[in-house]
Amino acid sequence: MKDVLKVWPLLLNKKEIKDVKETYCFNFTDSKEESCALEINNGICQFIDGKPKEFTIKVTTETKEWIAYLSKQKEFDEGKIIIEGDDKKLEKFQRYFSGQPEGHQTTNDSYALTENEKEILEGRWTRPKKVLILNGSPRKDKGATAIIYSQFKQGLDESNCEVDVVHVADLENKTCKGCFTCWGKTKTCVHKDDTNELILKFHTYDLLILATPVYADGLPGALKNVFDRTITILDPEFLNKDDHCRHPTRYPRMPHLVLLSTIGFTEMDNFHPMVEHVQKICKNMHLTYVGEVLHPTAWMLSIPSIRPLYKNTLEAIKQAGIEIIQNGKIPKEIQKQIETPIFTRGQILAIYNSAVEF
């Protein structure tokens, strides 16, 4: 139990212990008795191995009972935890050692709130100039995802943006080893590959367009690996941000993000798991999620005889690109045009099942 209590000075809440002078003595009555103490004085806490000369409160109990109390598995049981001294002091113990509830940032070279996050919070929008389209489809410039992002890119081009397109399938893209070297002194990834170079450039873009099909209710594996590797742009410190644990980023500004996604099924709720996942990635990586273009039964766009029926849909996708640059959002009527199917589910099933060889 001594080893556990040695950690407790790190949990000191300095706001709560201002002008506090207390010594908590602990006597654990397990197979071999051991004593220790926590002394609070002048805004610091010291662990004492053994019995202190003086104490304001003494706790005598078994190790398992004290662990259950500290871990909030049990309420205080005066029959099993014996108190000598002012028992009201024990009520304050949890408050004194409540850590950093507000999650104060301790480093000066990282950012809890980035400029792009501030813009969204303040309702401002700075017209993006430099845009990265990150295509996660393994089919690269073929298939439905390519059709969608190409239409969207036309809107970006007409808005005079500088647009770079990167196909994840073309990258040397090693998997994260979980070694946390990037959180060490060098702050660099052990992999010196294309993905590392790409991630370190993210902050130079104003807008990131994430183009991807839905694979097994989420991102394709290679694209997910890219985002696994993005911890290299974060610092390891924990922050309380929006009532949630986050890491600060090493850059004062990160890009806004728009999700472009396709799926073969007819129902829009098939997008929900991936959309939620991408939104949470954005919060963790200080990217700001500003909208999405989602198109179901997208494989039908690849059928030449049917594509003319999608003229209005494709024009809406292009217009979505223009709207994002100008206003930072996609109007609901444009989203509805993109998402509304032209064929009924029965018609789609008939077309698909007649074309597939079982």
C-alpha positions in Angstrom: 0.0 0.0 0.0 2.9 2.3 0.6 3.8 2.2 -3.1 0.2 3.3 -3.9 0.3 6.3 -1.5 3.7 7.4 -2.9 1.8 8.4 -6.0 -0.7 10.6 -4.0 1.5 13.8 -3.8 1.1 14.0 -7.6 -2.6 14.2 -7.1 -2.5 17.3 -5.0 -5.0 20.0 -5.9 -3.1 23.2 -5.2 -6.3 25.3 -5.2 -7.8 23.2 -2.4 -4.7 23.0 -0.2 -3.9 26.7 0.0 -3.0 27.5 3.7 -3.7 23.8 4.6 -1.4 22.1 7.1 -2.3 18.5 7.7 -0.6 15.2 8.3 -2.5 12.0 7.4 -1.0 9.0 9.2 -1.9 5.5 7.8 -1.5 2.2 9.7 -2.3 -0.9 7.7 -3.1 -3.9 9.7 -2.5 -6.7 7.1 -0.2 -9.7 7.7 2.6 -7.3 8.4 1.8 -3.9 9.8 3.2 -0.9 8.0 2.8 2.8 8.6 3.3 5.8 6.4 2.0 9.4 6.1 1.1 12.2 3.8 2.1 15.6 5.0 0.6 18.7 3.4 2.4 22.0 4.2 3.1 25.2 2.3 1.3 24.0 -0.9 3.3 20.8 -1.2 2.8 17.2 -0.1 5.5 14.9 1.2 5.3 11.1 1.5 6.7 9.9 4.8 7.8 6.2 5.0 7.0 5.2 8.6 5.2 6.8 11.5 5.3 10.7 11.5 6.2 12.5 14.7 2.9 14.2 14.7 -0.4 13.8 12.8 -3.8 15.5 12.6 -5.6 12.3 11.6 -4.7 8.7 11.8 -6.3 6.0 9.7 -6.1 2.4 10.8 -7.5 -0.3 8.4 -6.7 -3.2 6.1 -5.2 -2.5 2.8 -8.1 -3.8 0.8 -10.6 -1.6 2.7 -8.5 1.6 2.1 -8.1 0.7 -1.6 -11.9 0.1 -1.9 -12.5 3.6 -0.3 -9.9 5.3 -2.5 -11.3 3.7 -5.7 -14.8 4.6 -4.7 -15.9 1.0 -4.7 -17.2 1.4 -1.1 -18.4 4.2 1.1 -16.6 5.0 4.3 -17.2 2.2 6.8 -16.4 3.3 10.4 -16.4 -0.3 11.5 -13.6 -1.2 9.1 -11.7 2.1 8.8 -10.8 3.4 12.3 -10.2 7.2 12.6 -8.2 8.9 15.3 -8.5 12.7 15.3 -10.8 15.0 13.5 -12.8 12.7 11.2 -14.0 15.7 9.1 -10.4 15.9 7.8 -11.0 12.6 6.1 -13.9 14.1 4.2 -11.5 16.6 2.8 -8.9 14.0 1.8 -10.5 13.3 -1.6 -10.8 17.0 -2.3 -7.2 17.7 -1.4 -6.0 15.0 -3.7 -8.4 15.6 -6.6 -5.6 16.4 -9.0 -6.2 18.9 -11.8 -9.9 18.9 -12.4 -9.6 21.9 -14.8 -6.7 20.2 -16.7 -4.3 23.2 -16.7 -1.8 23.1 -19.5 1.8 22.8 -18.2 3.8 23.3 -21.4 4.3 26.4 -23.4 5.3 24.9 -26.8 2.0 23.2 -27.6 -1.6 24.4 -28.1 -4.8 23.3 -26.3 -6.9 25.4 -28.6 -5.8 26.0 -32.2 -6.6 29.0 -34.5 -9.0 26.9 -36.6 -10.9 25.8 -33.5 -11.2 29.4 -32.3 -12.6 30.4 -35.7 -15.4 27.9 -35.4 -16.1 28.8 -31.8 -16.3 32.5 -32.6 -18.4 31.9 -35.8 -15.7 33.2 -38.1 -14.6 31.7 -41.4 -11.4 32.4 -43.2 -11.6 31.4 -46.9 -9.2 28.4 -47.4 -6.5 28.9 -50.0 -4.5 25.7 -49.7 -6.4 22.4 -49.8 -5.3 18.8 -49.4 -7.5 16.0 -50.8 -6.5 12.8 -49.1 -8.0 9.9 -51.0 -8.3 6.7 -48.9 -9.8 4.5 -51.7 -7.4 1.7 -52.7 -8.8 2.2 -56.2 -7.2 5.6 -56.3 -8.5 7.6 -59.4 -11.0 4.8 -60.4 -14.4 4.0 -58.8 -17.1 6.0 -57.1 -14.9 7.8 -54.6 -12.8 9.2 -57.4 -16.0 10.5 -59.2 -17.2 12.2 -56.0 -13.9 13.9 -55.1 -13.3 14.9 -58.7 -16.6 16.7 -58.8 -16.0 18.4 -55.5 -12.5 19.4 -56.7 -14.1 21.2 -59.6 -15.8 23.5 -57.1 -12.4 24.0 -55.3 -10.7 24.8 -58.6 -13.4 27.3 -59.6 -12.8 29.0 -56.2 -9.2 29.5 -57.1 -7.8 27.2 -54.4 -4.4 25.5 -54.5 -5.3 21.8 -54.4 -3.0 18.9 -53.8 -4.3 15.3 -54.2 -2.7 12.4 -52.3 -3.7 8.8 -52.8 -3.0 6.8 -49.6 -2.5 3.7 -51.8 0.6 5.4 -53.3 2.3 6.0 -49.9 4.9 4.1 -48.1 2.7 3.7 -45.1 4.1 1.7 -42.3 2.0 0.8 -39.3 2.3 2.5 -35.9 4.5 0.4 -33.6 3.0 1.9 -30.4 6.6 2.7 -29.2 5.7 6.4 -28.4 9.1 7.6 -29.6 7.3 10.5 -31.1 6.4 11.6 -27.6 10.0 11.4 -26.4 12.8 13.9 -26.5 13.2 13.8 -30.3 9.4 14.3 -30.9 9.8 12.4 -34.2 8.4 9.1 -35.6 10.7 6.1 -36.0 9.3 5.6 -39.4 10.9 7.9 -42.0 8.3 7.1 -44.7 5.8 9.0 -46.9 3.2 9.0 -44.2 5.4 10.7 -41.7 6.3 13.4 -44.3 2.6 13.9 -45.1 1.4 14.2 -41.5 4.1 16.8 -40.7 2.6 18.9 -43.6 -1.0 18.7 -42.4 -0.7 22.1 -40.5 0.4 23.8 -43.7 -3.1 23.3 -45.3 -6.2 25.3 -44.6 -8.6 22.6 -45.5 -8.4 18.8 -45.6 -10.8 16.9 -47.8 -11.0 13.3 -46.6 -12.3 11.2 -49.5 -13.1 7.6 -48.7 -15.4 4.6 -49.2 -17.0 2.9 -46.2 -15.2 -0.4 -45.5 -16.6 -2.6 -42.8 -18.5 0.3 -41.2 -15.4 2.5 -41.0 -12.2 3.7 -42.8 -10.2 1.5 -45.1 -7.2 0.0 -43.3 -4.5 2.0 -44.9 -6.3 5.3 -44.3 -6.9 4.3 -40.6 -3.2 3.7 -40.3 -2.5 7.3 -41.5 -4.6 8.6 -38.6 -3.0 6.2 -36.1 0.2 7.8 -37.0 -1.0 11.4 -36.4 -0.2 11.2 -32.7 3.2 12.5 -33.8 1.6 15.9 -34.1 0.4 15.8 -30.5 2.1 16.2 -27.1 1.5 13.5 -24.5 0.1 15.8 -21.8 -3.6 15.3 -20.8 -5.9 18.3 -21.0 -9.5 18.7 -19.8 -11.1 20.1 -23.0 -14.9 20.3 -23.4 -15.2 18.0 -20.4 -13.1 15.4 -22.1 -9.5 14.2 -22.0 -7.5 15.5 -25.0 -3.9 16.0 -26.0 -2.5 19.5 -27.0 -1.1 19.8 -30.5 2.3 21.0 -31.5 1.0 23.4 -34.1 -0.9 26.7 -33.6 -3.2 25.9 -36.5 -4.6 22.8 -38.1 -6.8 22.4 -41.1 -10.6 22.3 -41.2 -11.9 18.9 -42.5 -14.7 17.9 -44.9 -15.6 14.2 -45.3 -16.5 12.9 -48.7 -17.7 9.3 -48.6 -19.4 6.6 -50.6 -21.1 3.4 -49.8 -22.7 0.6 -51.8 -25.8 0.1 -49.7 -28.9 2.2 -50.0 -29.5 3.4 -46.4 -27.8 6.6 -45.1 -27.4 5.1 -41.6 -24.6 2.9 -43.0 -22.4 6.1 -42.9 -23.1 6.8 -39.2 -20.3 4.7 -37.6 -17.6 6.2 -39.8 -18.9 9.8 -39.6 -18.9 9.5 -35.8 -15.4 8.0 -35.9 -14.0 10.8 -38.2 -15.6 13.5 -36.0 -13.9 12.1 -32.9 -10.6 11.9 -34.8 -11.0 15.6 -35.6 -11.6 16.5 -31.9 -8.5 14.5 -30.9 -6.3 15.9 -33.6 -7.6 19.5 -33.4 -9.0 19.3 -36.9 -12.3 21.1 -37.2 -15.1 19.1 -38.8 -17.1 21.5 -41.0 -19.3 19.2 -43.2 -19.7 16.1 -45.2 -20.8 14.9 -48.6 -22.3 11.4 -48.4 -23.6 9.4 -51.4 -25.2 6.0 -51.0 -25.3 3.3 -53.8 -22.4 5.2 -55.3 -21.4 2.2 -57.5 -24.2 3.3 -59.8 -22.2 6.3 -60.8 -19.8 4.0 -62.5 -22.4 2.6 -64.9 -22.1 4.8 -68.1 -25.7 4.2 -69.2 -27.1 5.4 -65.9 -24.7 8.3 -65.1 -26.7 10.9 -67.1 -29.5 10.6 -64.6 -27.1 11.8 -61.9 -26.3 15.1 -63.6 -28.0 17.2 -60.9 -26.4 15.1 -58.1 -22.9 15.7 -59.6 -23.6 19.4 -60.0 -24.6 19.5 -56.4 -21.4 17.9 -55.3 -19.4 20.5 -57.3 -21.5 23.3 -55.7 -20.8 21.8 -52.3 -17.1 22.4 -53.0 -17.8 26.1 -53.8 -20.0 26.6 -50.8 -17.4 25.1 -48.4 -14.8 27.5 -49.6 -17.0 30.6 -49.5 -19.1 29.9 -46.4 -17.5 27.1 -44.5 -20.6 24.9 -44.7 -22.8 23.0 -47.2 -26.4 24.1 -47.4 -29.0 21.5 -46.4 -30.7 21.6 -49.8 -27.5 20.7 -51.5 -26.8 17.9 -49.1 -30.3 16.6 -49.7 -29.8 16.6 -53.4 -26.6 14.6 -53.0 -28.1 12.1 -50.6 -31.5 11.5 -52.2 -31.5 8.3 -54.3 -32.8 8.4 -57.8 -33.9 4.8 -57.8 -36.0 3.0 -55.2 -34.4 0.2 -53.1 -36.3 -2.4 -55.2 -34.9 -1.0 -58.4 -31.4 -0.8 -57.0 -31.5 -4.4 -55.9 -32.7 -5.5 -59.3 -29.9 -3.7 -61.1 -27.2 -4.8 -58.7 -28.3 -8.5 -58.5 -28.7 -8.8 -62.3 -25.1 -7.5 -62.8 -23.3 -9.5 -60.2 -22.2 -13.1 -60.9 -22.9 -15.3 -57.9 
